[in-house]
């Protein structure tokens, strides 16, 4: 009598070991076949996020979540998987340890979901629907030309048992564009999915109340505002996923997405309200790197960043390009960031020139690279951007023997000159930092105090406030254009050191954010405007201190020569803060 899986499940390990090789192989084949069928009918149980950033979408509890990503980066799959998790209360094994139970409304009672798509035909019928249908394979075949391999794709997310009679057609209403789930344990109709497209009237978006709305690809801002009102009654959540347009003529239409969701979400300014992640195409584990490299041929670098990395080119783009928080691959032949194609004989090769002169690089460093805050004999430099109306931006850098620039710390200090001095000296004393020089923005430090232009007949300046408390500094060189060029050069891996010259400690989150989010001012949003380009003031403070560093272009030997002749004194003559204030 053949051994079936039900019987084998009751056997002990000793009994299984006594099976003949033939019986064991038969049992293993039966188990593999059962697993394949179960994974197809219950793909959600087997769900694996495409990367660590995708996992953050499932863990986020913010009212709005933004998924910025490249094309084919997995944005839609991640968003729909999250929709089904919330609507059914089923937690995939990969998320069981830390998925927020507060989001599992669909476990105890039905929820209403709205899925917003670009088109009911080309988007819903051809793409999104298949990602929900348990019998549809989404991905490429494996090396044996077989679907179902989790390395190359996934079956539809909705478990078969959660459809009415296990039948998609019984659950789907074409007339109302609504999918109704069936709870297999409670034996009753359950959560509903309404599908609505950008092509429909705005009045149709202004109806109903929903617990969860998923916007697949960026709608007009008017549609997003309407959706935001639809979740207000239930205290629900909106997930918006999108790839920015890859041409400037249409990129302005996506500006709201970056300004309202992605920027504050990545910055983490209010995690209860907004969260955001970036999903690059080349970090989607289900795609073949060869296919990505092939698709990128003929594109400009700006288009590649928009299409594969999901980086915005709206508002004339970022001022500083090249900074990356995630490791990338640099090709010294192409002199740029490239996608890698694995080669069985030679290892990784450049997807463009097929060269092998490659290096993995990034601009964030931590203790795996160097013990913080760096060797004591590496010179330390201090730069600041002081203001009256907002905190003073401060940054410390160490210079290594290969002339590399390592930012070790940042501070935003609210308060007057005395408070800045106190906190700066406390940090340097705690970590035994001997600062070679201090420099600050000469334009800001020469400004008059708007409330006290003269005190006892003397003109007040911010510089004078610092001098009176004994905190002396030199004027930084503020040449904007040259500094930006030098920063971008310092971000490129050097062919000799095989590393970028500028690296930012992982704890310096404000610096990293400002370097990637400083854009040209709003006057450049109008392509018909002849207004001179001006950098926006938002996200500019830590770019400013980085600019001061770049203009000094500090080198190891030059700094040690400077140290022998002009060390910085922490104590200066003076009578204290006096009456000028700040």
PEZIJO-V866977 format. One record per pair of residues at least 24 apart in sequence whose ideal C-beta (glycine too) atoms are under 8 Angstrom apart, sorted by the first residue. I is the first residue (numbers start at 1). J is the second residue. D is the distance in whole Angstrom. If there is no record, write none. Layout:
i=(I/I)
j=(J/J)
d=(D/D)
This chain:
i=(2/3/4/5/5/5/36/39/39/39/40/40/40/40/41/41/41/41/42/42/42/42/43/43/43/43/43/43/44/44/44/44/44/44/44/44/44/45/45/45/45/46/46/46/47/47/47/47/47/47/48/48/48/49/49/49/50/50/50/50/50/50/50/50/51/51/51/51/53/53/53/53/54/54/54/55/56/56/57/57/57/58/58/58/58/59/59/59/59/60/61/61/61/61/62/62/62/62/62/62/62/63/63/63/63/63/63/63/64/64/64/64/64/64/64/64/64/64/65/65/65/65/65/65/65/65/65/65/66/66/66/66/66/66/66/66/66/66/67/67/67/67/67/67/67/68/68/68/68/68/68/68/68/68/68/68/68/68/69/69/69/69/69/69/69/69/70/70/70/70/70/70/70/70/70/70/71/71/71/71/72/72/72/73/73/73/73/73/73/73/73/74/74/74/75/75/75/75/75/76/76/76/76/76/77/77/77/78/78/79/79/79/79/80/80/80/80/80/80/81/82/82/83/83/83/83/83/83/83/84/84/84/86/86/86/86/87/87/87/87/87/87/87/88/88/88/88/88/88/90/103/105/106/106/110/110/110/110/110/111/111/111/112/112/112/112/112/112/112/112/112/113/113/113/113/113/113/113/113/113/114/114/114/114/114/114/114/114/114/114/114/115/115/115/115/115/115/115/116/116/116/116/116/116/116/116/116/116/116/117/117/117/117/117/117/118/118/118/118/118/119/119/119/120/120/120/120/123/123/123/124/124/128/128/130/131/131/132/132/132/132/133/133/134/134/134/134/135/135/139/140/140/151/151/152/153/154/162/164/198/202/205/206/209/209/210/210/211/211/212/212/212/212/213/213/213/214/214/214/214/215/215/215/215/216/217/217/217/218/218/218/218/218/220/221/224/224/243/243/243/244/244/244/244/244/244/245/245/245/246/246/246/246/246/248/248/248/248/249/251/251/251/251/252/252/252/254/254/255/255/255/258/258/262/263/266/267/267/268/278/278/279/280/280/280/280/281/281/281/281/282/282/282/283/289/289/289/289/289/290/290/292/292/293/293/293/293/293/293/294/296/296/296/297/301/308/315/315/315/315/315/316/316/316/316/316/317/317/318/318/318/318/319/319/319/319/319/319/320/320/320/320/320/320/320/320/321/322/322/322/323/323/323/323/323/324/324/324/325/325/325/325/325/326/327/327/327/328/328/328/329/329/329/329/330/330/330/330/330/330/331/331/331/332/332/332/332/332/333/335/359/359/359/361/361/361/361/363/363/363/363/363/363/364/364/364/364/364/365/365/365/365/365/366/366/369/370/372/372/373/373/373/373/373/374/374/374/374/376/378/379/379/379/379/379/379/380/380/380/380/380/381/381/381/381/381/381/381/381/382/382/382/382/382/382/383/383/383/383/383/383/383/384/384/384/384/384/384/384/385/385/385/385/385/385/385/386/386/386/386/386/386/386/386/387/387/388/388/388/388/388/390/390/391/392/393/393/393/393/393/394/394/394/395/395/395/395/395/395/396/396/396/396/397/397/399/399/399/399/400/401/402/402/403/403/403/403/404/404/404/404/404/405/405/405/405/405/405/406/406/407/407/407/407/407/407/407/408/409/409/409/410/410/410/410/410/412/412/416/416/416/416/417/417/417/417/417/417/417/417/418/418/420/420/421/421/421/421/424/425/428/434/434/435/436/436/436/436/436/437/437/437/437/437/438/438/438/438/438/439/439/439/439/439/439/440/440/440/440/440/441/441/441/441/442/442/442/443/445/445/449/449/449/452/452/455/455/455/456/460/462/464/465/465/465/465/467/467/468/468/468/468/468/468/469/469/469/470/470/470/470/471/472/472/476/476/476/476/477/477/477/478/478/478/478/479/480/480/482/483/483/483/483/483/484/486/486/486/487/487/487/487/490/502/502/508/510/510/511/511/511/513/513/514/514/514/514/514/515/515/515/518)
j=(26/27/30/30/31/34/148/148/150/155/134/135/148/155/134/159/160/161/134/159/160/161/134/154/155/156/157/159/81/84/85/88/90/92/157/158/159/90/92/93/159/92/93/150/81/92/94/95/154/157/92/94/150/78/94/95/74/77/78/279/283/284/285/286/279/283/284/285/277/278/279/283/78/277/279/95/275/277/82/239/277/82/85/95/99/95/98/99/100/275/100/102/103/272/237/265/271/272/273/274/275/231/236/237/238/272/273/274/228/237/238/239/240/261/265/273/274/275/237/238/239/240/261/265/274/275/276/277/240/241/257/261/262/265/274/275/276/277/239/240/241/242/276/277/279/241/242/243/244/257/258/262/276/277/278/279/310/312/241/242/243/278/279/280/281/310/243/279/280/281/282/306/307/308/309/310/243/281/307/308/281/284/287/243/279/280/281/283/284/308/310/279/284/286/216/241/242/243/279/127/128/131/216/241/131/138/154/241/279/214/216/239/241/115/128/131/132/157/214/157/214/239/113/115/157/193/212/214/239/132/157/158/111/113/211/212/111/113/181/190/191/193/212/158/159/162/181/190/191/159/237/211/190/191/181/189/190/191/192/191/211/212/191/192/194/208/209/210/211/212/234/191/192/193/194/210/211/212/213/214/193/194/195/196/208/210/212/213/214/227/230/193/194/195/196/213/214/216/196/197/198/205/213/214/215/216/219/223/227/195/196/197/198/216/217/197/198/199/216/217/197/198/199/177/195/197/199/197/216/217/195/197/195/216/156/156/157/156/157/158/179/158/168/158/159/160/163/160/168/286/286/288/285/286/286/286/286/190/189/223/226/230/230/233/234/234/236/236/237/236/237/238/239/237/238/239/238/239/240/241/239/240/241/242/241/241/242/243/242/244/253/254/257/253/256/256/257/306/307/310/306/310/311/312/313/314/306/313/314/302/303/306/307/313/313/314/316/527/527/312/313/314/315/314/315/525/312/314/314/315/525/312/314/312/517/513/513/517/509/309/310/310/308/309/310/326/307/308/309/310/308/309/339/326/339/340/341/342/351/341/351/339/351/338/339/340/341/351/352/351/339/351/352/352/336/339/519/520/522/524/525/519/520/524/525/533/519/520/516/517/518/519/484/518/519/520/535/543/484/487/488/491/515/516/518/543/488/488/491/492/363/491/512/515/516/361/362/363/362/363/364/512/516/362/360/361/362/360/361/362/358/359/360/361/358/359/360/361/492/493/355/357/358/357/358/359/493/495/357/492/493/498/499/493/498/499/500/491/500/502/503/504/512/503/504/505/506/512/406/503/504/505/506/505/506/503/406/408/505/398/408/409/431/433/398/400/406/408/432/406/436/554/556/559/560/563/408/433/434/435/436/435/436/437/439/549/552/554/559/424/435/437/438/439/473/438/439/440/476/545/548/549/420/438/439/440/441/473/545/440/441/444/541/542/544/545/417/420/440/441/444/445/462/466/444/541/447/449/450/462/582/414/541/415/420/510/541/542/544/545/420/424/545/508/511/542/545/546/549/427/428/433/435/549/554/554/555/556/559/556/556/497/556/501/554/555/556/497/499/501/502/503/490/501/502/503/549/554/503/505/502/503/504/505/508/511/546/505/505/507/508/507/508/510/511/542/510/541/465/577/581/582/462/465/466/468/469/471/577/582/469/577/466/471/466/469/470/471/471/570/570/567/568/568/559/562/563/567/568/473/474/562/566/568/471/472/473/474/568/473/474/475/476/548/552/473/474/475/476/548/476/478/544/548/475/476/478/478/473/475/580/581/582/580/581/578/579/580/579/580/582/580/577/580/581/582/572/574/574/575/576/577/578/580/574/576/577/571/572/573/574/572/569/572/547/548/551/552/548/551/552/544/547/548/551/551/535/547/551/546/547/548/550/551/547/550/551/553/515/546/547/550/550/546/550/542/541/542/542/545/546/539/542/539/540/541/542/543/542/543/546/543)
d=(7/6/7/6/6/6/6/7/8/7/6/7/6/5/6/6/4/7/8/5/7/8/7/6/4/6/6/7/7/6/7/7/5/6/5/7/6/7/6/6/8/7/7/7/6/4/6/8/7/7/8/5/6/7/7/8/4/7/7/7/7/5/6/6/7/5/7/7/4/6/6/8/5/7/6/7/7/5/6/7/6/6/7/5/6/8/6/7/7/4/5/6/7/7/8/7/6/6/6/5/4/8/8/6/7/7/5/7/8/7/5/8/7/6/8/7/5/7/7/7/5/7/8/7/8/5/7/8/5/8/7/4/5/5/7/7/4/7/7/7/4/7/8/6/6/8/7/8/8/8/8/5/7/7/5/7/5/8/7/8/6/6/3/7/7/4/6/7/5/3/8/8/6/4/6/5/5/6/5/7/5/7/6/8/4/6/5/7/5/8/7/6/5/7/8/4/7/7/6/7/6/6/5/6/6/7/7/8/7/5/6/5/5/8/7/5/6/6/7/5/8/6/6/7/8/7/6/5/8/7/4/6/7/8/7/5/6/6/6/8/4/7/8/8/7/6/7/8/7/7/8/6/7/5/8/8/5/5/7/5/4/6/7/6/7/7/7/5/6/8/8/6/7/5/7/6/7/5/7/7/8/5/8/6/7/5/8/4/7/7/7/6/7/5/7/8/5/7/6/7/7/8/7/7/4/7/6/7/7/6/7/5/7/5/7/7/5/8/7/5/5/7/6/7/7/5/7/7/7/7/6/7/8/6/7/6/7/5/6/5/8/7/6/6/7/5/8/8/8/5/8/7/7/7/5/5/8/7/7/6/6/7/8/4/6/7/6/4/8/6/5/8/7/8/5/7/8/5/8/8/7/4/7/8/6/7/5/7/4/8/8/5/5/7/4/7/8/7/7/6/5/7/7/5/6/6/7/8/8/8/5/4/5/7/6/8/8/7/8/7/5/4/8/6/7/6/7/6/5/6/7/5/6/8/6/7/6/8/8/8/6/7/6/5/7/7/7/4/7/8/6/8/5/8/6/6/5/7/7/5/7/5/7/8/5/8/5/3/7/8/6/7/8/7/6/7/5/7/8/7/5/7/4/4/7/8/7/8/7/7/7/6/6/5/6/6/6/8/6/6/6/8/5/8/6/7/6/5/4/7/5/6/7/5/6/8/6/6/7/7/5/6/8/7/5/7/4/7/6/7/5/7/6/8/7/5/8/5/7/5/6/7/6/4/7/7/8/5/6/8/5/5/8/5/8/6/6/6/6/7/6/6/8/7/6/7/5/7/7/5/7/6/7/7/5/8/7/7/7/7/4/7/5/7/4/8/6/6/7/8/5/7/7/4/7/7/8/5/6/5/6/7/6/6/8/7/8/6/8/7/5/7/5/7/8/8/5/7/6/4/5/6/7/7/8/5/8/7/7/7/5/7/5/8/4/6/8/7/6/7/6/6/6/8/6/8/8/7/8/7/7/8/8/8/5/8/4/6/7/6/7/6/7/8/7/7/4/7/8/8/8/7/8/6/8/5/7/6/6/7/5/5/7/7/7/5/6/7/7/5/8/7/7/6/5/7/6/7/5/7/8/7/5/6/6/6/8/6/7/7/7/8/4/6/5/6/7/8/7/8/7/4/7/4/5/7/5/6/7/5/5/5/8/7/7/5/7/4/7/6/8/8/8/5/6/6/6/7/6/8/6/8/8/6/8/7/4/7/6/6/5/7/4/6/7/5/8/7/6/8/6/6/6/7/4/7/7/7/8/8/7/8/7/7/7/8/6/5/8/5/6/6/7/6/7/4/7/7/6/7/7/5/5/7/7/7/5/6/4/8/5/7/7/5/8/4/7/8/7/4/7/8/7/7/7/6/7/7/7/8/4/8/5/5/7/4/7/7/8/6/7/5/7/8/8/8/8/5/4/8/7/7/8/4/7/7/4/5/7/6/7/5)
